[in-house]
Amino acid sequence: MTRSRVSLLSALALLVPLTPLALGGQAAAAPPGSAAGQTVQARPAAPAPLSVVNPGFEQGRTGWQFTAGTGVATNYPHGAARLAYLDGGPGMKVSQTVTATGRGAYDISAWIATGGPNGRFTARVNGAVAGSQTLPSASNYRRHTLGRISLAPGDTLEIAFESGDLPLIPTSEPTSLGRIP
């Protein structure tokens, strides 16, 4: 059976702030009881969480921008009851833009199934591509991750699913936002 659409955003699964690894620490005075002159590396503040509205499309189109040839359906969801889809052909896009409130580096993951090759999972920071994957043809859902997307306070992050040769279908699954331990 061939699907006429591609499941693209199964679940905008994780917008995960990375641990302080990407953010340099600062030296601090040694805690009481330590050897004189010793310093310790202070941990930087954890990155601020990002809020994606309706990450699994369970509230339909709420929070997302849809171009012609895209929509929300229930025919092949990954986890919950809904999915977003993009019909085949160029120019289709489902996207959401969020504004960073703090500094951090983030991993952005989505479960995606496609009906054909060359769709794109893309993250843009202030309009410039910060990470992107060309999607293979894969009728079963696979997790795709755009890693280490750096944001500063006030930066805008666009999360976009863009059509390729054949349709893409983002579906729904509960999404979590959290830190990688």
C-alpha positions, 0 to 999 in steps of 0.5 A: 500500500502506498501512502499519498501523504508523508507523516512528517511531524509525528510528534515534535517530540523533544525540544531539549535544552542541552546540559551546560556542556555547550555553555562554558562554566565560570570559576568560583571560590572553593567551598568551605573546607577546601584546600586554600587557593583551590577553585571549582568550576561553577555550573552555568544556569540551565537553558530556559525551556521553550514552549511549543504550542500544540506540539502533537497537533491534538488541538488541530492547527492551533499554534502552527502555520499551514500553507496550501496542500497541508493540514491535520488528519487522523489516518496514520498518527504515530502516538496519539490521535492526530497528525499534520500532513503535507501533500506531495510537490514543492512549496508545502510547509507546516511551521511554528515560531517560538521566541527564546527567553534565555540562552541555551543549546537545544535538540529538536526531535520529531517522529516523521514518516514520509511517502517519498524522498527530499522533504525537509525538517528544518530549524531557522534561528532569526530566519537563517537555517541553523539545522536541517535534514533532508528526509528519506522515503520511509513509510514507518515513523523514524525519530529525526533530531536537529542537534545543538541549535543555539539560542540567545534571549529574544531569538526566534526559532522556526521549526518547519516541515517542508515538502519534497517530491512526495507528501510529508505527514507530521503526526501527534504524540505527547511531547515533552520539553526537558533537559538532557541529564 
